[in-house]
Amino acid sequence: TLGDRHPETLTSINNLGLLLKDQGDLDGAEPLYREALAARRETLGDRHPNTLTSINNLGLLLKDQGDLDGAEPLYREALAARRETLGDRHQDTLSSINNLGSLLQAKGDMDGAEALLREAVEGLRETLGGRHQNTLSAIHNLGLLLHGKGDLDGAEALYREALELCRETLGDQHPNTLTSITNFGTLLKDKGDLDGAAAQLREALEGSLVVFGPGHPNTRTAQQRLMGCERAPAARRPKQGPNDRCACGSDLKFKKCHGRPR
């Protein structure tokens, strides 16, 4: 009764696409996203907020499908239009900045990604404050980027900040806190601080066993990284007594696990 180009029809098309995406049906969502976008460009114009939402949604979908080259021009279009119509500090603009930065990181353009992620962190600190979850996520993402680039000192400062704030605002056993602990422990290991790394990774493993269970990927990651510390030269391993529970997270005593003669 309303027709294919009525705003309520387009909202329904878009919402069905969102539902299918949330259900994991990315191929089913894509034609709906494309239909909504084409119709909104035609009826509302390229700079209308609803059109920009459709551009952004299609870009996110293509990224999730692994089509990074297809996603990039959509991310860039959404960001340019949001800068123009909303300003650099609007939350939608900062979201687009962060999205494009993460995409460039996935494509291996670390320098391009770093500039955008730093802009996102700065803008989120300014507009939402340092304790907002969006800000914490951006700080942590920038830390991951610097870690990947080999800037361990730069990454450490960001990891420490994100971890301290996660503990303060979310608690020690929130999933985001446990992820921060794992990544911080991994960084310390990469810097050669095996004692510090083992302490962090042991905490991450113990928390992950409680929150996620023994078979969860996050738990396995913490366990594997902790075991990496235990495989270090004996002089650099965290000190454990023979009857202590092994730091790898098993239920065995150290003397019967990683403390056995090799």
C-alpha positions as CSV (number, residue, x, y, z in Angstrom):
1,T,0.0,0.0,0.0
2,L,2.9,2.4,0.6
3,G,5.1,1.4,-2.3
4,D,8.8,0.4,-2.6
5,R,10.2,3.9,-2.0
6,H,8.1,5.0,1.0
7,P,10.3,5.8,4.0
8,E,8.5,3.2,6.2
9,T,9.0,0.5,3.5
10,L,12.7,1.3,3.3
11,T,13.0,1.2,7.1
12,S,11.4,-2.3,7.1
13,I,13.7,-3.5,4.3
14,N,16.7,-2.2,6.3
15,N,15.5,-3.7,9.6
16,L,15.0,-7.1,7.9
17,G,18.5,-6.9,6.6
18,L,19.7,-6.1,10.2
19,L,17.8,-9.1,11.5
20,L,19.3,-11.5,8.9
21,K,22.8,-10.1,9.6
22,D,22.3,-10.6,13.4
23,Q,21.3,-14.2,12.6
24,G,24.4,-14.8,10.6
25,D,22.8,-14.8,7.2
26,L,25.1,-12.3,5.6
27,D,24.2,-13.3,2.0
28,G,20.6,-12.9,2.7
29,A,21.1,-9.5,4.3
30,E,23.2,-8.1,1.5
31,P,20.5,-7.6,-1.2
32,L,18.3,-6.0,1.3
33,Y,21.0,-3.5,2.4
34,R,21.7,-2.7,-1.2
35,E,18.0,-2.2,-2.0
36,A,17.6,0.1,0.9
37,L,20.7,2.1,0.0
38,A,19.8,2.5,-3.6
39,A,16.3,3.7,-2.8
40,R,17.5,6.1,-0.1
41,R,20.0,7.6,-2.5
42,E,17.2,8.1,-5.0
43,T,14.6,9.5,-2.6
44,L,16.6,11.2,0.2
45,G,19.9,12.1,-1.4
46,D,23.5,11.0,-0.6
47,R,23.9,13.2,2.5
48,H,20.7,12.3,4.3
49,P,21.4,10.6,7.7
50,N,19.3,7.6,6.7
51,T,21.3,7.2,3.5
52,L,24.6,7.5,5.5
53,T,23.4,4.8,7.9
54,S,22.7,2.5,4.9
55,I,26.1,3.2,3.4
56,N,27.7,2.4,6.7
57,N,25.7,-0.7,7.3
58,L,26.6,-2.1,3.8
59,G,30.2,-1.3,4.4
60,L,30.1,-3.2,7.8
61,L,28.4,-6.2,6.1
62,L,31.0,-6.3,3.3
63,K,33.8,-6.2,5.9
64,D,32.2,-9.1,7.8
65,Q,32.0,-11.0,4.5
66,G,35.8,-10.4,4.0
67,D,35.3,-8.0,1.1
68,L,37.6,-5.3,2.4
69,D,38.1,-3.7,-0.9
70,G,34.3,-3.4,-1.4
71,A,33.9,-2.0,2.1
72,E,36.6,0.7,1.9
73,P,34.9,3.1,-0.5
74,L,31.7,2.9,1.5
75,Y,33.5,3.6,4.7
76,R,35.3,6.5,3.1
77,E,32.1,7.9,1.6
78,A,30.3,7.7,5.0
79,L,33.1,9.4,6.8
80,A,33.5,12.2,4.3
81,A,29.8,12.9,4.4
82,R,29.6,12.8,8.2
83,R,32.5,15.1,8.5
84,E,30.8,17.5,6.1
85,T,27.3,17.3,7.6
86,L,27.8,16.5,11.3
87,G,31.3,17.7,12.1
88,D,34.4,15.9,13.3
89,R,33.3,15.4,16.9
90,H,29.9,14.0,16.3
91,Q,29.6,10.4,17.6
92,D,28.5,9.1,14.2
93,T,31.6,10.7,12.6
94,L,33.9,9.3,15.3
95,S,32.3,5.8,14.7
96,S,33.1,6.2,11.0
97,I,36.7,7.3,11.8
98,N,37.2,4.2,14.0
99,N,35.6,1.9,11.5
100,L,37.8,3.1,8.7
101,G,40.9,2.9,10.9
102,S,40.1,-0.7,11.8
103,L,39.5,-1.6,8.1
104,L,42.8,-0.1,7.1
105,Q,44.5,-2.1,9.9
106,A,42.9,-5.3,8.6
107,K,44.2,-4.4,5.1
108,G,47.8,-3.9,6.4
109,D,47.9,-0.1,6.1
110,M,49.2,0.5,9.6
111,D,50.2,4.1,9.2
112,G,46.9,5.1,7.7
113,A,45.1,3.2,10.5
114,E,47.1,4.7,13.2
115,A,46.3,8.3,12.2
116,L,42.6,7.5,12.2
117,L,42.6,5.5,15.5
118,R,44.5,8.3,17.2
119,E,41.9,10.8,16.0
120,A,39.1,8.6,17.2
121,V,40.7,8.2,20.7
122,E,41.3,12.0,20.9
123,G,37.7,12.8,19.8
124,L,36.2,10.2,22.2
125,R,38.2,11.4,25.2
126,E,37.1,15.0,24.4
127,T,33.4,14.2,23.9
128,L,32.6,11.2,26.1
129,G,35.4,11.2,28.6
130,G,38.1,8.7,29.4
131,R,35.9,6.2,31.2
132,H,33.2,5.7,28.6
133,Q,33.2,2.2,27.1
134,N,33.6,3.6,23.5
135,T,36.7,5.4,24.6
136,L,38.1,2.4,26.4
137,S,37.5,0.3,23.3
138,A,39.3,2.9,21.1
139,I,42.2,3.1,23.5
140,H,42.6,-0.7,23.5
141,N,42.3,-0.9,19.7
142,L,45.0,1.7,19.3
143,G,47.2,-0.3,21.7
144,L,46.7,-3.4,19.6
145,L,47.7,-1.5,16.5
146,L,50.9,-0.2,18.1
147,H,51.7,-3.7,19.5
148,G,51.3,-5.1,16.0
149,K,53.7,-2.4,14.7
150,G,56.3,-3.2,17.2
151,D,55.9,0.0,19.3
152,L,55.8,-1.9,22.6
153,D,56.4,1.1,24.8
154,G,53.5,3.0,23.1
155,A,51.3,0.0,23.3
156,E,52.1,-0.6,27.0
157,A,51.0,2.9,28.1
158,L,47.6,2.4,26.3
159,Y,47.2,-1.2,27.6
160,R,47.8,-0.1,31.2
161,E,45.4,2.8,30.9
162,A,42.6,0.6,29.4
163,L,43.2,-2.2,31.9
164,E,43.1,0.2,34.9
165,L,39.9,1.8,33.7
166,C,38.3,-1.6,32.8
167,R,39.0,-2.8,36.4
168,E,37.6,0.4,37.8
169,T,34.4,0.6,35.7
170,L,33.7,-3.0,34.8
171,G,35.3,-5.1,37.5
172,D,38.1,-7.7,37.4
173,Q,36.1,-10.5,35.8
174,H,34.2,-8.7,33.0
175,P,35.0,-10.1,29.6
176,N,36.5,-6.9,28.4
177,T,38.7,-6.7,31.5
178,L,39.9,-10.3,30.9
179,T,40.7,-9.5,27.3
180,S,42.7,-6.5,28.4
181,I,44.6,-8.6,31.0
182,T,45.4,-11.2,28.4
183,N,46.7,-8.6,25.9
184,F,48.7,-6.8,28.5
185,G,50.3,-10.1,29.6
186,T,51.2,-10.9,26.1
187,L,52.8,-7.5,25.7
188,L,54.9,-8.0,28.8
189,K,56.0,-11.4,27.4
190,D,57.0,-9.8,24.2
191,K,59.1,-7.3,26.1
192,G,60.8,-10.1,28.0
193,D,59.2,-9.5,31.4
194,L,58.2,-13.2,31.9
195,D,57.4,-12.9,35.6
196,G,55.1,-9.9,35.0
197,A,53.5,-11.7,31.9
198,A,52.9,-14.9,33.8
199,A,51.1,-13.1,36.7
200,Q,48.8,-11.3,34.2
201,L,48.1,-14.4,32.1
202,R,47.5,-16.5,35.1
203,E,44.9,-14.0,36.3
204,A,43.4,-14.0,32.8
205,L,43.2,-17.7,32.7
206,E,41.7,-18.1,36.2
207,G,39.1,-15.4,35.4
208,S,38.3,-17.0,31.9
209,L,37.8,-20.4,33.5
210,V,35.1,-18.9,35.7
211,V,33.5,-16.5,33.2
212,F,33.8,-18.5,29.9
213,G,34.6,-22.1,30.9
214,P,37.5,-24.3,30.0
215,G,36.7,-24.8,26.3
216,H,36.1,-21.2,25.3
217,P,38.5,-19.6,22.8
218,N,39.4,-16.8,25.2
219,T,40.3,-19.4,27.9
220,R,42.4,-21.4,25.4
221,T,44.2,-18.2,24.3
222,A,45.1,-17.3,27.9
223,Q,46.3,-20.8,28.6
224,Q,48.4,-21.1,25.5
225,R,50.1,-17.8,26.1
226,L,50.8,-18.7,29.7
227,M,52.3,-21.9,28.6
228,G,54.5,-19.9,26.3
229,C,56.0,-18.2,29.4
230,E,56.5,-21.6,30.9
231,R,58.5,-22.8,27.9
232,A,60.9,-19.9,28.3
233,P,64.5,-20.8,29.5
234,A,64.4,-22.1,33.0
235,A,66.2,-19.1,34.4
236,R,63.5,-16.8,33.2
237,R,60.4,-18.8,34.1
238,P,58.1,-17.7,36.8
239,K,59.1,-19.4,40.1
240,Q,56.8,-22.2,41.2
241,G,57.2,-24.8,43.9
242,P,57.0,-28.4,42.9
243,N,53.6,-28.9,44.7
244,D,52.1,-25.7,43.4
245,R,49.3,-26.0,40.8
246,C,51.0,-25.6,37.4
247,A,50.6,-22.1,36.0
248,C,49.5,-23.5,32.6
249,G,46.0,-23.9,34.1
250,S,45.9,-27.7,34.4
251,D,44.9,-29.4,37.6
252,L,48.3,-31.0,37.9
253,K,51.0,-30.1,40.3
254,F,53.9,-28.2,38.7
255,K,56.3,-31.2,39.3
256,K,54.0,-33.4,37.3
257,C,53.3,-31.0,34.5
258,H,55.7,-28.3,33.2
259,G,58.1,-28.9,36.1
260,R,58.8,-32.4,35.0
261,P,62.4,-33.2,33.7
262,R,62.5,-32.8,29.9
